[in-house]
């Protein structure tokens, strides 16, 4: 007689294998695998894996399919299931040692959707992995449909996140690495007192200037804020608009690694003003930007090489760049400076009446200087606006009356990320009245962001030159890597991680390179970049 307190019972298949059966509500038992030959069934199932080397099984069952996948492929195998008591029954009813003793196998039990997404994003790297595959154990899924449906959605969301991150790395990976290596020399001589001495910072009220079209009408309020002694953080894009209106910000933030960043600082009035304004730069920014001010202040963003610098050379201020845009980083800077009240100007995150930016920003002279009879200023502006498709309104009923702004996927993503960060901050945050996509600033009292740690501590007495030479030696010392599960010590893992965005860029241009050849090529190029910098500065 079946004990209804249990979830599983075991039955012997025709070939002698013990097969788990799920105990249904009516007391009957539903076998999770073939009762004739579950191993042959598993081999047929894993034949669809193809070249994927990251495989997720939905449901553990008797483990026949994960075992077959480990035998037939070199993939990393993950099994996702629910109810730890039920898993205990499975593990005591059959020998799972082939799975549990294999380094390529992981069992995730009762993981939340967020935990599962974090696990996948932390362990699946397209540089090492050629693909990801999800294989459901349907007889198990039928017993917990809701949970497994949510799991499938979480996996898809994780894949989309990884895909987006990888696309950015593939596009910018080479430039990031090149910029960081060159900025190390400048960063050694630059002072970070502006951020490091934040204990003496007394501006509890901070204004952030983004460059959306609404900034045109918000300029008087921002000017009034300045006359009252307020502290203004400007995005690099908004700098021209502020100076055009005779408002000098107290700090400017720039994070873009592309050369287009130079255009934000073009013009004699901007160049002369910038000699007196602290310029807050991601250390992956173009090297020339650091020479545009007497007060360059470098910070560590999200690139793994900048994190390595923070851990092993100098503790540059760490600002959150995960929102993907400069306004988000301005908010991170205001948080770093312990602001109690923050007002955001010009944050539209949308196009208003076919305008992308406020007057005075770089884009208008940029288009003006490039116009001709075949490509007018208006045609260039139109092409810029329509380079990405517009999204339908989030709230159809509410937005029917508001047809003056338009969102793209990227702009909506930026807005959502800023809303998420603002909801966790302790400061009082508001947005000046604008005409763009409305920003939801509801506080999340249950989840507050931790305070920023102290900065500017030099943890290694190595000079910039000595650090670069040591880093080059560490890259050379990396062993051959021909599988994603290659055994590396902790230091080797750290060094390899600093090269992964560069590897994504190389792989994009050379998709046929195998893993070993890819890493060898990245090492060669990285070493060449370092040696080029040392020669350039005759160091």
N, C-alpha and C positions, 0 to 999 in steps of 0.2 A: 504494500500500500504506500502511495506517495505521501510524503510529509509536506503539507501545504505551507509550513513555516520556511521551507527551503525555496530557493529560486531555481536550482539545477539538480538534475539527477543524471547519472551516466548509464549508457547502454553500450553493449559490445556490437560493433559492426560486423558484417559478414567476413571481412578480412582480418578481424581480431583487434582493431583499434577501438579504444574507449571514446565514445562520442557523447559530448554533453547535450542534454535536452533541457529546454526551458520549460518550467512548470507553469502551465496556464492557470487562469482563475478557476476554471472548472475542474482542475485536478489532473487534466491530461498533460502529457509531456510532448513538446514539439522539438524533434531533433534539429540541431543547428547545422548539421552537415549530412552528407550522404551516409546512409546506413549500409551501403555496399562497400565503397572504397573512398573514404574522405580524403586520402592523400592524392589520388588521381584527380578528384574533383578540385582540390587546391591547386594542382599543377596547371589545370585548364584555366583556372581563375587568374593566376599570376602571369599567364602568357600574354595578357593585355598590357602588362607594365611597359613593355617596349624599352625605350632609352631612359625613362624616368629613373632617377636615382634618389628620390625622396618619396616614399610611399606611405600613405596613411590608410590603415584599415579601420573601418568603423565597426567595432565589435571584435572582441577577442575570440570568443567561442573556444574551440579546442586548440586554437593556435596553428592549425594545419596550413592555412594560407600564408601567414607570416613566416613559418618555417620554410615553406617552399620558396618564398621570395628571397630569404637569406641564402638558400642553397643555389638558386638559379641566377641571382643577380648580385651586384656589388652595392645595391642600394641601401640607404638607411631606412629602417622600417619602424613605424610607429603604430601602435594599436591604441585606439581610444574606446573606453567603455565606462559604464556607470555602475554604481552600487558596490562599495568595497566589500560588503558581506558576501555578495554574489561572486565577486572575483576571488575571494578567499575559498569559496566552495570549489571554484574551477581549479585553483592551484593545488588543492588537496585531493582532487579527483583524478588528475592526470599529470604526467611528467612534462613540465614545461622548461626543463633545464636547457634544451637546445636554444630556446629563445632568451631566457634570462641570463645565460652565460655568454651571450654574444654582444659585443660592444656596439654593434650596429642596430640593436633592438631597444626600443623604449616603450614602456607601458604607461599610459596616462589614464588615471582613474579619477572620476568625479571632477574633472577640470571644468572650470567655468569658461564661458566663451572668451572672456578677456584673457584668462590665463592661457588658453589654447592659442589665441592669436599671438600672445607674447612669446610662447614657446616656438611657434613656427617662424616668426620673424627673426628670432634669435638664432635659430638652427638651420634655416634654409637660406643659402646664399647662392644666387644664380651664377656667381663666378665659379663655384665648385660644382654646382648641380645643373644637370642638363634639363631637368624637368621635375614636376611634382604630380603625383597621381593619387587619387582617392578611390579606394575599393571598399564597397559596403558588404557586410555580411547580412544579407537581407532578412534571413530568418531571425537574426538578433534585433535588427532595426525595427521590425514589426512590433516588438514588445515594448519599445520606448520611442515611438515615432517622434514625439515632440522634441525630446532631448537631442536626438540625432539630426533632426531637421535644423535645429539651432546650431549644432556642431558644424553641419555642412555649410551654413551661412557664414559662421566664424572663419572657417577655412578659406572660403572664397574671399572674404574681406581681407584676411591676412595675405593672400596671394596678390590681391589688388594693391595693397600697401607696398609689398615687396617689389612688385612690378614697377610702381611709380618711383620708388627710391632707386631702383636699379637703373631706370631710364635716366634719371638725373645724374647718377654716378657715371653712367656710360657717356653722357654728354659732357660733363664737367670734370671728370676724374683726373685727366692729364693736367688741365689748367689749375685745379686746386693744388695738386702736388707741386707743380712748378712755382706757383705763387707763394706757397708756404715756405718752401726751401729758400727762396729769395728774400722773403720778409724776415726770416730768422736773423739775418745780419742786421737789418734795420731795427728789429725789435730789441736786440741786445742793448742798443744805445738809447732807445726811446724810454721816456719815463711814464709810469702808469699812476702817477700821484693823483690824477684827477679821480680815478676810481678807487685806488687803494686807500686814499685818505678820506673815505666816506664817513668816518666817525665825526669829522668836523663839518660835514655837509648839513646845511640848515634849511634848505628849501623843501618844506614839507609838501608844498603844492607844486606840481609839475604839469606842464602842458606838452602834449605830443602833437607835432605837426606832420600829418600825412599829406599827400599831394593830390587828393581827389578834387573834382571840380567844385565841390561845396566849399573848399577853402577860400575861393574868391569872395564869397559873401561872409565868411567867418573871420576874415582878416581884421576888421575893426575890433572884434571881441578879443582876438589874440594880441593885437597891439595894446589894448587896454590892460590885458593880463601882464604884458611886459612892463608897462609903465608903473604898475603896482609892485614891481620887483619880482615878478614870477620867473620861474626857471623854465626855459623852453628847450625841449629835445626835438630836433628836426630830422626827418628822414632825408637822405641825400637827394631824393627826387624833389622834395618840397623846398630845398635850400634856395633855389633860384627865385621861387615865388615869394619867399619871406624877404630876401634882400631886395627884390624888386619893389616891395612895399615898405622898405626901410625898417624891417624888423630883423635884428641880429639874434640868432639863436645862441643858446649857451653851450650846446653840444650838437654835433651832427653824426649820424650813424650811417654806415655803409657796409653792406654785406655781399653785394654781387661780385662774383669773381671775374665777370666779363669786362672787356675793355669799354663797353658802353657806359660803364660807371664814370669814365673820365668826363663825359658830356655834362654830368651834373655839376661839374666844377669849372666849366669853361666860362670865359668872360672875365675881363679885367677886374670888375667890381667884386666878383666872387673870389677870384684868386687872391686879391688883396685882403679881403675880409677873412679868408680861411687861415691866414697866418696867425690870427688871434683866437680862432675858435677851435676848441678840442675836437679832433676828428676821431670818432670811435670806430675802429676797423676790425672786422674779422681778419685774423692773420692769413686767411686764404684769399684776401682781396688783392687786386692788382698792385704790384709793388710800387708803381709810380704814385699812387694815391698817398702813400706815407710821406712823400716829399712835398706835398701840397700844403702842409701846415707845420708850424713850429711845435705843435703839440699832438703828434700821432699817438693814439692809445690803442694798442692791440688787445683783442680779447680772443678767447678760445671758444669756437663754435662747436658744431657737431661732427666735424671731420675726425676720423680716428687718429690722424697724425697730430692734430692740435691737442687731442686728449693725451696723446703720448708725450707731447711737449709739456703739458701741464703736470703729468705724473713724474717725468724724469729730468726735466731741465728747469723750467721756470713756471711758476703758478700764475699765468696770465688770468685775468678775470674771466670767469666762465659765464656766458650769457646764453640763454635758451634761444636757439635758432630753428627749432623744430616746426614753427609755424610757417616757415618757407618764405616770409616776406619781411621787409624792413620795418614796417609799422609794428609788427609782433616783437621784433628785437628792441625797438624803442620802448615798448611796454616792459620788456625784460630789464632794460637799463633803468627805467624808473623804479622798478621793484628793487633792483640792486642798490639804488641810492636811497632806499627806505622812504620813498614818497608815501605820504598818508592820503593825499588827494590827487587824483590824476584826471585831467580832462583831455580828451582826444579830439583834435580838429582835422577835418579833411579826410576822414576815414570812410569813404563811400563804398569801397569794395564792389564797385559797379560802374557802368558808363552812364552818365546823365546827359540826356538830350544830345547824344552823339559826341559828347566830350569825354576824353579819357583822363586828362589832368588839368590842374588849375593853370591860369595864365602865369607866365614867368618861368615855367618849368622848361626843361631842356628840349622837350619834344617839338616845340613850335619852331625855334631856330634850326633844329636838326632837319625838319622837313623843308623849311624855307631854303636852306642852303643847298638842298638836293633837288629842288623842283626844276622842271624844264617843261617844254611844250607837250611832252608825252606823259609826264608824271607831275601833275600839279600838286600843290600843297594839300588841296582838298582830297585828291585821289589817294595820296599817301596816308592821310588821316583816316580815310574810309577803309583802306586796306588794313591799317593797324587795328581799327575797331572790329572788323569782321574776320580777323585771322582765326578766331575760335568761335564755335557756334554758341548762340545765346541759350540759356536754360529757361524752361517754363517757370512761372512763379511757384514758390513753395506753397503758398496758401492762395489758391485760385480765387476764392471768395473775397479775401481781404485785399488782394493785389489788383483786382479788377479796376479799381479807381486810380491806380498808380502805374501809369504807363511811361513815366519819364525816365526810368532807370532799367538797365539790362545787366544781367549777370552771366558770367561764363563759369565753367567748372572750376577753373583755378581761383577766380575771385571769390566764389562761394566757399571753396575750401579754406582760403585765407581768413575769411570772416568767421567761419565756424571755429577755426583753431584759435583765433583771438578771443572769441566768446568763451571758449573752454578755459583758456588761461585766465582771463579776467574773472571768471566765476570762482576760481580757487584762490585768488589773491585777497589779502586782508585789507588793502587800500580801498578807499572809496573811489570808484571809477565811473566817469560819465562821458558822454559824447556830445559835442556841440551839435545843435540842430542842423541837420543837413537834408539833402534830397536823394541820397543814395539808398542802398539796401539797409533796412533797419538793423541795428546791432542789439542783440539780446544780452543784457548785462545782469542777469539774475545770479545772485550769489549761491555758491554751494558751501554751506557751513560745515558739512561733514568731511570735506576734503580740502584742506588748505596746503598750499605750496610751502615747502621748507624755506627757511631763510638762507640767503646766499652766504657762503663761507668767506672768511677773510682771504685777501689776495696779495699778489706781488711778492710772494715769498720765493726766494731763489733756493731751490732744494739741491742744486748741483752746481759746484763752482766751475764747471766746464765753461769755457768761452764758447761763443757761437761757432767758431771754426772747429774747436775740439769736439763739440757736440756733433757737427756735421760729419767730421771724420769718423767718429765712433759709430754714428748711425750708418754710415756707408759700410763700415766693417761688419756691422750686425746684419745688414742686408746680404752682403757677400757670404756670410757664414750660414745663411738659411740652407737647410738640407734640401735635397730634391723632394718635390711634392708631386706624387702621381695619383693620389686618391684623396677624397675629401676627409677621410678618417685618418690621415697620416699622423703619426705620433710626433708631436712637437712639445718641447718644454715650454714653460710659461713665458719666458722671454721671447722665444721664437714665435709663439702665437701672437704676442703683442706686436712684434715687428711685421709679421705677415699681415695682420689686421690693418696696419697703417698703409699697406699697399693695395688693399682690396678695391677702393674706388678707382685707382689707376688701372688695376687689372680689368675692371668693368669697361673702361674706355678702350683698352687694347683689344679686349674680346669683341667689342662691338665692331671694330674695324677689321678684326681677323677671326671671324666666328669659327673657322675650322681648326684653330689651334687647340690641341689637347691640353689637359691641365698642367702637365709637367712643362710642356713647351711654353704655355702661357705665363706661368710663374717665372720661368727663366727669362723670357722676353721682358717682363715687367721689371725684374731685378736689373737687367742690363740697362733699361731706359732710366730707371730711378737713379742708378749709380752715375749714369751719364749726366743727369740733371744736377746732381750734387757736385760732381767734378767741374761742370760748367760754371756753377756759381763760385766755387773756390778759385777758379782761374779768372773769372770776371773781376772779382775783388782782389785778385793777386794775394790770396790768403794761403 
